[in-house]
């Protein structure tokens, strides 16, 4: 049984997320990077995230929170994958950001957060004929592969600011999480053939450190830079290490313009060294370094019941961490003496790009002691193959100040 659990865990570590005819482009490798951005930031194409106290991107941002607050976010995604074999629709529920922030005196701010770093929730199903028994009965068997889990980022951040013109912050990160996989073989005639299922799990553990700086030389213009240095990330099954890599280094730079009354225009460019995670896969699920850029606008709108609404819009382009493989072909290589070796030839692995357009709305509540942010993202993912993916992501973020 221990050997079986190890095999299932190894499958989980290297599973390419789906067969070529069913695979979601965003769920290859270790999963989809949810982004660790608040609903406000997502509404601006994430362009404001390095200045945003509720996004887990720059620890300096928490210095601008103003008052103690608790923040919770819910972000369901409605995904559609189109292949030559048909179309599949799925829904994934995510809770990507939970954060508590506490100002301490006039200069210091402390925050504790938990956010989704890589989400890996998927299920694939394939029905095929199989010959069973001495009588060579041919039956249809359904192979179902289900994975639930994620790698989460728990951050403790501390920021210092003597004036609104300069803020600096540092953060310590613990990356942890687990994936649980179930491999099932289902037969239509349960009286004659017994269906079976195998389960296994894999856990992850790693550490990182981050720093951020925010500077406003004048009231109308601000600059922000942030960086995260990744440490080792280990994958374990039953206390046995089955893979290791390094958490990706992250660098980001942003600019904001507030020269127009009630309007914030922002832009951001970030780089993630995702290829450092490639060593976690023993079968060559390739990881690519990638750029992440966004532009957006936030503007005050009309009053609703004596409260000023805020409207947001933005666009984002980024490279997802893990490539999409065209598939694999198995054959035998035989020499002149008749000795044969099984060979698996993996076809090309393609970078997966994501383009998204976003809109959002900010609604103050209960005399400004609470606020609701809502955003909508339409994401298109492409790898230059005949598999296409479209995602619609809704985000609801609630901030409450005690």
URJOKA-V650203 format. One record per backbone hydrogen bond with DSSP energy under -0.5 kcal/mol. NH is the residue of the N-H (numbers start at 1). CO is the residue of the C=O. If there is no record, write none. Layout:
NH CO
NH CO
This chain:
5 1
6 2
7 3
8 4
9 5
10 6
11 7
12 8
13 9
14 10
15 11
22 19
23 19
27 24
28 25
31 28
32 119
34 32
42 38
43 39
44 40
44 41
45 42
46 41
47 44
49 46
51 48
52 48
52 49
55 52
56 36
57 55
61 58
62 59
63 60
64 61
65 62
67 65
69 101
70 400
71 99
72 398
73 97
74 396
75 94
77 92
78 392
79 77
79 90
80 390
81 88
82 388
83 86
86 83
88 81
90 79
92 77
94 75
94 92
98 114
99 71
100 112
101 69
102 110
104 108
105 103
108 104
109 159
110 102
111 157
112 100
113 155
114 98
115 153
116 96
117 115
117 151
118 151
119 32
120 149
122 120
122 147
124 145
126 143
128 141
130 139
132 137
136 133
137 132
139 130
139 137
141 128
141 139
142 186
143 126
143 141
144 142
144 184
145 124
146 144
146 182
147 122
148 180
150 178
151 118
152 150
152 176
153 115
154 152
154 174
155 113
155 153
156 172
157 111
157 155
158 170
159 109
160 168
161 107
163 166
166 163
167 214
168 160
169 212
170 158
171 210
172 156
173 208
174 154
175 173
175 206
176 152
176 174
177 204
178 150
179 202
180 148
181 200
182 146
183 198
184 144
184 182
185 196
186 142
188 140
190 188
192 189
193 189
195 193
196 185
198 183
200 181
202 179
203 236
204 177
205 234
206 175
207 232
208 173
209 229
210 171
211 227
212 169
213 225
214 167
215 223
216 165
217 215
218 221
221 218
222 256
223 215
224 254
225 213
226 252
227 211
228 250
229 209
230 228
231 207
233 245
234 205
235 243
236 203
237 240
240 237
241 239
242 235
243 235
245 233
246 276
247 231
250 228
251 271
252 226
253 269
254 224
255 267
256 222
257 265
258 220
263 260
264 298
265 257
266 296
267 255
268 294
269 253
270 292
271 251
272 290
273 249
274 272
276 273
277 274
278 275
280 277
281 278
282 280
286 284
288 321
290 272
292 270
293 317
294 268
295 315
296 266
297 313
298 264
299 311
300 262
301 309
304 307
307 304
309 302
309 307
310 362
311 299
312 360
313 297
314 358
315 295
316 356
317 293
318 354
319 291
320 318
320 352
323 286
324 350
325 323
326 348
329 345
331 343
333 341
334 332
335 339
338 335
341 333
343 331
345 329
345 343
346 344
347 327
350 324
353 351
353 382
354 318
355 380
356 316
357 378
358 314
359 376
360 312
361 374
362 310
363 372
365 370
368 365
369 365
369 366
370 365
371 399
372 363
373 397
374 361
375 395
376 359
377 393
378 357
379 377
379 391
380 355
381 389
382 353
383 387
388 82
388 386
389 381
390 80
391 379
392 78
393 377
393 391
394 76
394 392
395 375
396 74
397 373
398 72
399 371
399 397
400 70
401 369
402 400
